[in-house]
Amino acid sequence: MRRSRGSLGGVPIYAEIKRSILEQIDTGQLPEGGRLTPEVVLAERYGVSRPTVRQAILELAREGIVARRGGPAPSSCRGNASATRWGS
């Protein structure tokens, strides 16, 4: 899933990556407590720089959807993303 620089249809690429991660959490592909794929691997998968992936993950962390942790996969899923976003 290679992306060109900049944005896709006016949406920043980091926001598209964030949306993709949220979708994986919502569908259970990334279970609660599960580790996210390492940033460097996600960057390669999406064809973007590591800071772009980091920005998406940091936004999810600010929203309480993932927790930043040390190690090779620094983020861990926290519950269902929809429930977290909508207070369910």
N, C-alpha and C positions, 0 to 999 in steps of 0.2 A: 504494500500500500504506500507507494512513493508519493510524496507531495512536493509541489514546487514551493519556493520561498514565498513569504508574505501571508496572504489569506486565501481562503477558498470561498468565493461568492460573498466577500465582505465579512466572513467570520474568521477570526484569527485561528491559525492552525492549532495553537495550544488548546483553544476551546473545543475544536473537533476531537482532539485526543482526549480531553476531559470527558466529553460526551460519550466517547467510545468506552472509556473505563467505567463510567457510570452505568452504561448499558450492560457491561459484563458483570457488574455487581448486582444490578437489578435482576438479571436472568440467572444468577447463581453460578456463572462461570468463574467468578471470583468469590468464594464463600467467605462468610464472616470469620475474621481471624486469619484468613489466608494472605500469603504474601503476594504483593504485586510483582510483576516481571521487572527485573532490574532496569533502571533508566537507560543504560547503554543499549540494552536489547530492544527496548521500546523505541528508542531513537532510530535504530537501524530498521526496525519493522515499519515505522511511519516515514522513514526517509527524511528525518529532521535532525537538528542538533540536540544534544543532551539538554542544554538549558531550556529548549522549547518543551521537552517532556517534563522537566523539573517544574516549569511554571504551571503546567496542568496539574501535577501532583500537589504542588503547594496550594493551589486553589482548593482542591479537594480536602486537603488537610485543614485549611482555614474554615471550611464548611463543616468540619467534623466527620467527614465521610471516610477518610483514611487517617491513620496515625503514623507520623514519621518515626522511624526507628533506625538504628544503626545497622550495619551489615550490608551484604551484597544486594539485597532487595529492601531498600530503606522504608518502604511503606507497607502497611497492613490494613486490610479492609475492616471496617467497623460496621457491622449490621447491614441491613437493606438500605440502599441509597435513597429509595423513594420514601421510606419511613423516616429516614434522617432528615430529608429535605422538607417533608410535609408534616412532620410531627406525629405520624401515625404510630 
